[in-house]
Amino acid sequence: MPAGVVIAGGYSTRFGDADKAVAPLAGVPMVRRVADGIEGVIDELVVNCRNAQRSAIADALSDFSPSVRFAIDTVPDAGPVAGIRTGLAACDHEYAAVVACDMPFVDPELVSYLLNRARGHDAAVPRFEGWLQTTHAVYRTDPMVRACDDALGRGERRTVEPLSELEYVVIEGSDLRDHGSLTSFENLNTREEFERAATTLAGDERL
């Protein structure tokens, strides 16, 4: 199986003072929900984060299996392109599923489908509601690391920039709906979004 990379190094400026990566969503740290979501389709987890986050994230993942490896940002808050690059560079696998830490409803069936579609290509990237979901995608590690390096060298911080150097497939429309839940793409950036998701989860868990 491939690796999984969780991107958690951002400063969560829209979330307030707390680190949303470890914020308890209905009692479970958000990064743990993401890790649990992809656990069945990976055999190694790499977490990209800042050094100051490592201890709290390690606690959240203390009993997680498979193994967890940390890829620490050398330059804090250099942006998601740098985070993806750092996470992928720490992988020992040809392919890796990359998921942002604020996507707690990630669907393993959808990730598995993306992994299958990526074979023979440099990446499989979903397009949802008109946007390429570059932090919910599968990449061939070495080409994407090189493409990220090139993008960062040009001063480009948008996560779509490295794709210009890759041979990738776009997954959209019925392909997404037929192979998983579209809630997989829901990301929680604000306290309001977080509280709504927590209320929904609490209601579901009472059923």
C-alpha positions as CSV (number, residue, x, y, z in Angstrom):
1,M,0.0,0.0,0.0
2,P,1.1,3.6,-0.4
3,A,1.9,6.3,2.1
4,G,-0.5,8.9,3.5
5,V,0.6,12.5,4.1
6,V,-1.3,14.8,6.4
7,I,-0.6,18.5,5.9
8,A,-0.9,20.3,9.3
9,G,1.7,23.0,9.3
10,G,-0.5,26.1,8.7
11,Y,-1.1,28.7,11.4
12,S,-4.9,28.4,11.2
13,T,-5.4,32.1,11.3
14,R,-9.2,31.9,10.6
15,F,-9.6,29.4,13.4
16,G,-8.5,31.6,16.3
17,D,-5.8,31.1,18.8
18,A,-6.0,27.3,18.9
19,D,-4.3,24.9,16.5
20,K,-7.1,23.3,14.5
21,A,-5.0,20.2,13.7
22,V,-5.5,19.0,17.3
23,A,-8.8,20.7,18.1
24,P,-11.2,18.1,19.4
25,L,-14.0,17.6,16.9
26,A,-16.8,15.8,18.9
27,G,-14.1,14.6,21.2
28,V,-11.5,13.4,18.6
29,P,-8.6,15.6,17.5
30,M,-9.2,16.7,13.9
31,V,-5.8,15.3,12.7
32,R,-6.7,11.9,14.3
33,R,-10.0,11.9,12.3
34,V,-8.1,12.4,9.1
35,A,-5.6,9.7,10.0
36,D,-8.3,7.3,10.9
37,G,-10.1,8.1,7.7
38,I,-7.2,6.9,5.5
39,E,-5.8,4.2,7.9
40,G,-7.1,1.3,5.9
41,V,-5.6,2.4,2.5
42,I,-2.0,3.3,3.6
43,D,0.8,1.5,5.4
44,E,2.7,4.6,6.6
45,L,1.6,8.0,7.8
46,V,3.7,11.1,7.4
47,V,2.6,14.3,9.2
48,N,3.9,17.6,8.0
49,C,3.8,20.2,10.7
50,R,5.8,22.8,12.5
51,N,8.2,21.7,15.3
52,A,6.0,23.4,17.9
53,Q,3.1,21.2,16.9
54,R,4.8,17.9,17.0
55,S,4.2,17.0,20.6
56,A,0.5,17.7,20.6
57,I,0.0,15.9,17.2
58,A,2.1,12.9,18.5
59,D,-0.2,12.7,21.5
60,A,-3.2,12.7,19.2
61,L,-1.7,9.8,17.2
62,S,-0.1,8.0,20.0
63,D,-1.8,4.6,19.4
64,F,-2.2,5.0,15.7
65,S,-1.3,2.1,13.5
66,P,0.5,2.0,11.0
67,S,3.7,3.8,11.9
68,V,3.8,7.6,12.0
69,R,6.6,9.7,10.8
70,F,7.0,13.5,11.2
71,A,8.2,15.8,8.4
72,I,9.0,19.1,10.1
73,D,8.8,22.4,8.2
74,T,12.3,23.8,7.9
75,V,10.7,27.3,7.3
76,P,7.5,27.7,9.3
77,D,4.4,28.8,7.4
78,A,6.1,28.7,4.0
79,G,2.7,27.7,2.5
80,P,1.0,24.4,1.5
81,V,3.3,23.8,-1.5
82,A,6.2,23.7,0.9
83,G,4.2,21.5,3.2
84,I,3.3,19.0,0.5
85,R,6.9,19.0,-0.7
86,T,8.3,18.3,2.8
87,G,5.7,15.6,3.5
88,L,6.2,13.8,0.2
89,A,10.0,14.0,0.5
90,A,9.8,12.0,3.8
91,C,7.9,9.1,2.2
92,D,9.5,5.8,1.2
93,H,6.7,5.0,-1.2
94,E,6.3,5.7,-4.9
95,Y,2.8,7.1,-4.4
96,A,1.2,9.0,-1.5
97,A,-2.3,10.2,-0.7
98,V,-2.1,13.8,0.5
99,V,-4.9,15.2,2.8
100,A,-5.1,18.4,4.7
101,C,-5.6,18.2,8.4
102,D,-8.9,20.2,8.2
103,M,-10.7,17.5,6.1
104,P,-12.0,15.3,8.9
105,F,-14.6,13.5,6.8
106,V,-12.1,12.1,4.3
107,D,-13.6,9.0,2.7
108,P,-11.3,6.0,2.4
109,E,-13.2,4.6,-0.6
110,L,-12.6,7.8,-2.5
111,V,-8.9,7.9,-1.5
112,S,-8.6,4.3,-2.6
113,Y,-10.1,5.2,-6.0
114,L,-7.8,8.1,-6.4
115,L,-4.8,5.8,-5.6
116,N,-6.0,3.4,-8.3
117,R,-6.5,6.2,-10.9
118,A,-3.0,7.6,-10.2
119,R,-1.2,4.5,-11.3
120,G,0.8,5.1,-14.4
121,H,0.5,8.9,-13.9
122,D,2.2,11.5,-11.7
123,A,-1.0,12.4,-9.9
124,A,-4.8,12.0,-9.6
125,V,-6.5,15.2,-8.6
126,P,-10.2,15.6,-7.9
127,R,-12.1,18.6,-9.1
128,F,-15.0,19.5,-6.8
129,E,-17.3,22.5,-7.2
130,G,-15.0,23.8,-9.9
131,W,-11.8,23.7,-7.9
132,L,-8.9,21.3,-8.1
133,Q,-8.5,19.7,-4.7
134,T,-4.7,19.6,-4.5
135,T,-4.8,18.9,-0.7
136,H,-7.0,15.9,-1.2
137,A,-5.1,14.1,-4.0
138,V,-2.6,11.4,-4.8
139,Y,0.9,12.1,-6.1
140,R,3.8,10.1,-7.3
141,T,6.3,11.3,-4.8
142,D,9.5,12.1,-6.7
143,P,8.0,14.1,-9.6
144,M,5.8,16.1,-7.2
145,V,8.7,16.9,-4.9
146,R,10.7,18.2,-8.0
147,A,7.6,20.2,-9.2
148,C,7.1,21.8,-5.8
149,D,10.8,22.7,-5.7
150,D,10.5,24.4,-9.1
151,A,7.3,26.2,-8.1
152,L,8.9,27.5,-4.8
153,G,12.0,28.5,-6.8
154,R,9.7,30.7,-9.0
155,G,8.1,32.2,-5.9
156,E,4.8,30.4,-6.6
157,R,2.8,29.4,-3.5
158,R,-0.5,28.3,-5.1
159,T,-0.9,24.5,-4.8
160,V,-2.0,24.2,-8.5
161,E,1.4,25.5,-9.7
162,P,3.4,22.3,-9.5
163,L,0.7,20.5,-11.5
164,S,2.0,22.3,-14.7
165,E,5.0,19.9,-14.6
166,L,3.1,16.7,-14.0
167,E,1.3,14.2,-16.1
168,Y,-1.9,14.0,-14.1
169,V,-5.5,12.9,-14.3
170,V,-8.5,15.0,-13.1
171,I,-11.3,13.1,-11.4
172,E,-14.6,14.9,-11.3
173,G,-18.4,14.7,-11.6
174,S,-20.0,11.2,-11.6
175,D,-16.6,9.5,-11.0
176,L,-16.4,11.2,-7.6
177,R,-20.0,10.5,-6.7
178,D,-19.8,6.9,-7.8
179,H,-16.7,6.1,-5.7
180,G,-17.2,7.9,-2.4
181,S,-18.9,10.6,-0.4
182,L,-18.5,14.2,-1.5
183,T,-18.3,15.2,2.2
184,S,-14.7,14.0,1.9
185,F,-13.9,17.5,0.5
186,E,-15.4,19.4,3.4
187,N,-12.8,21.5,5.1
188,L,-13.2,23.3,8.4
189,N,-11.4,26.7,8.4
190,T,-13.4,28.7,11.0
191,R,-14.8,28.1,14.5
192,E,-18.3,28.4,13.1
193,E,-17.7,25.6,10.5
194,F,-16.1,23.5,13.3
195,E,-19.0,23.9,15.7
196,R,-21.5,23.0,13.0
197,A,-19.6,19.9,12.1
198,A,-19.3,19.0,15.8
199,T,-23.0,19.3,16.3
200,T,-23.7,17.2,13.2
201,L,-21.3,14.5,14.4
202,A,-22.7,14.5,17.9
203,G,-26.2,14.0,16.5
204,D,-25.0,11.1,14.2
205,E,-23.2,9.4,17.1
206,R,-26.4,9.5,19.2
207,L,-28.4,7.6,16.5
